[in-house]
């Protein structure tokens, strides 16, 4: 078995690595310099792990799937997605990328994880006690997931009609057509490509430049500038020591999400 994941600020990485340990599977971030064609060739079952943004797959994961679509075709697929509340059909939309191909989804699950959006008043920072509760519940769910898979039980979270209706409502606003890799030009995802703002507190330490999964940030003449290609993963904003980056809402973040590993 092979696990492939994208994680913005650590939540999905925790799930992917925990699942892989329990299933004795190889595990790679899609950001690593790996011969994915060979890795996919050597396995018949692939677990994909990603966070849900607006009931949709992150754009860089969609691009990765499109790049290796022929290598993924015909595989057994497990889909594990992380969500803050309820993401509708966030796992099911993965299959929309394979309407002209064939994959066999043998399991799909949504796992609640802490909120990492730190500049919206309605989304509050979780306490360390709350973070630990998230981890405990995730660990219990992963044990059940792995036991189900090992015993041949098939479950597909997010594939119900209700989930699809809710996901469609959110997803249309966020990305547009879930069958496409690129977002609709009228969608929130497309418009938010240009949403990163660098505040005057920036010290040009270059930390964000190295962390960005889509190379949206670079140092130009001693100043951090953007390439207008943001995927809204919040990695840069949550790691900026000067709290000088804002996304979506141009306000200074009141707190930084450092990931659940800091409380384990």
N, C-alpha and C positions, 0 to 999 in steps of 0.2 A: 504494500500500500504506500501511496505517496500523498503527502499533504502540501498544498500550495496556498500561501496566504498573503494578504496585504493587511497591514495594521497601521493606522494613523498615529495613535498615541499609546499603543501597548495592549489594549483590551483584546483585540483579535489575536495578537501574537500569543498572549497567555492561553487562549482557548486552543489555538492551533498546536502549540507545543505540548500542552497537557494532553490533548487528544492523541497526538502522535506517540507520546510516551506510553499511554495506555494501550495503544494498538500496535506498538512496535513498528511504526511507519517512519519513513524518511520525511523530513520536514524542511521546506525552503520558503523563504520570503521571495515573492516575485521580483523584488528589487535586487536580488543577489546576482552575481555573475556566474550563472549556472547553465550547463548544457541541458536545458529543459526538454529539448527534443529527445535526447537520449534517456533522460529520467522517465519521461512519459512512455517511451518505447518499452522500458523495462518493467512496467507495472500494468495491471489490468484494472486497478481501482484507484481513483484519485479523489481526495477530499479537498474541496475548495472552501476557504474560510475568508470572510470579508465583512467589514462593517456596512450597515445599511444607511444610505443617505437618501431621505425622501422616498423610501420604499424602492430604491434602485441600487444597483451595483456601482461602486466607485468607478469613475471613468478609466483609471489606469488598470483596474482589473478587467474591465470590458476590453480594453486595448490588448491586454495580455492574452485573453481568451481568443480574440480574433487572430492574433499572431500565431497561436499554436492550435488553432481549431482542428486542423487535419490530424494533428497528433493526439488530440483529445477524443476525436470521433470514435465511437464504438466502445468507449470505456464505461465501466461502472462508476457512478458519481455519488459522492456524499457531499452535502452542502451544509455548512455550519456558519450561521451569520450572527453577528452581535448587533444588539439594538438597545436603545435607551428605554423605550416603552413598548409600543406595538407597531411593527413595521409592515403590517399587511402581508403581502406575498413576496417579501424580500428574498426568500430562498427560491421561490418558484420562478422569478424572472430570469434566473440563470438559464433556464431551459429555453427562453425566448431567443437566446443567442445561437440556438442549435435547431431552429425550425427546418433548415435544409440539410441537417445532418442527423445522426442517431447517437444518443447517449442513454444510458440506463440509470436513472436516479433511484438508488436503493435506500437513501435516507436523507432527510432534510430537517433541520432543527433551528429554531431561533433561541438565542441565549441573551438574557438581559445582563447588561454591564453598565458601569457608572457613566454618567454624563461627562463629556469632556469639553462641552461648549461653554466657555467661560465669560462671554460678554453679552449674555442675555439674562435679564433680571429674573425671568420666570424659571430659568434652569440654574438651580443652586448647586454649590459645591457640596459633595458628599463628605461626611465626617469619616475618620479612619474606621470607626465602628461600623458605619454603613458600608464602607468599601470591603471590609472583611466579610460582611454578610453576603455581598455580591459574589465574592470568591467562593464562599462555602456553598451557596446555591448553584453556582456554575459547576463546581467540582462534582456535586451530587448529580446534576443533570448529565454531565459528561460520562459519569460511571454508568448511568442508565443507557445513554446513547451507545456506548461501546458494548455493553452487554446485549442490547438489542441487535446490533450489527453482527456480533459474534454468533448469536443464536438464530440469525436469519429473519428477524422481525423487521418489517419495512414500515417506516413512518415518514410522512411527508408534510411537515409543518408549513403552513402558508399556501397550500395547494387547494384549500377549500374555496367555494364560491364567495363566501363572505370576505375571506382574506384577499381574494383577487379584486373584489369591488373596492375595498378600502385602499389596497395598494395602487389600483389604477387611478383613484382620485388624487392621492399624494404624488404618485409617480408622474402623472401627466404634467403636473405643475413643476416638479423638480427637473425631470429630464426630457419628457416627451415620449416618444416611441421606444419602449424597452427592447425592441428587436434591433435597434440601431446602436452602434458604438458611440457615435458623436451625438451630443445633445441637440435638441431643437433650438434654433436661434431665439425663440420666444421663451425658452425655459429659464427657470431660476439658475440651473446649473451652468448654462451658457453665460448668462449675465454675470454670475459670480466669479467667472474666470478673472475678471478685472477688479475683484473686490478687495484685494490685499492693500492695506495702507501701512506705510512705514512712518512712524511717528518721530518727532524731533529727539526723543530720548534714545534713539538708536545709536549705538557705539561702533557699528560696523565690525562686530566681532566675528562675523562670518559663520556663526553656528547654524543659523537658519539656511544658509547657502548649501551647506553639506547635508542638512537633514531633509530638505524638500524632495519628495519622491518623484516629482515631475520636472525638476530643475526650473522652477518658476522664479527663483530668486538668485541674484548674482550681485557681485560687488563691482561697481563701475566707478572708477576714479575715486575710490574711498567711500562710496555711498551704496547702500543696498537698494536695488531697484528690482522691479518685477517684469516678467515676460508675459503677463496677462494670461496665464495658463493654470490658475489655481484650481485644485479639485476639492477644496474646503475640508481637508483632513484635520486641520487645526494642530498639526505637528509643530509648525514654526511658532505659532502664537503661544503654545504651551511650554516651549523650551526657551523662549527669549528671556534672558536674565534681566533685561531692562524693561520688560513688558512694553516694548515699542512697536509691536505688530498688532494690527486688528484685521478681522475678516468679517465680511457681511455687514456688521454694525461698527461704524468708525468711532468706537469708544475704547478707552484703555481698559484692559481686562483687570478685574478685581482680584483674580486668583489664577493660578496655573495648575493644570491637571498633570501630575507627574507620573501617573500610571499606578496600577494596583500592586506592582512589585515593590513599591516603597512601603507598603503596610504589611507585607507578608513576613 
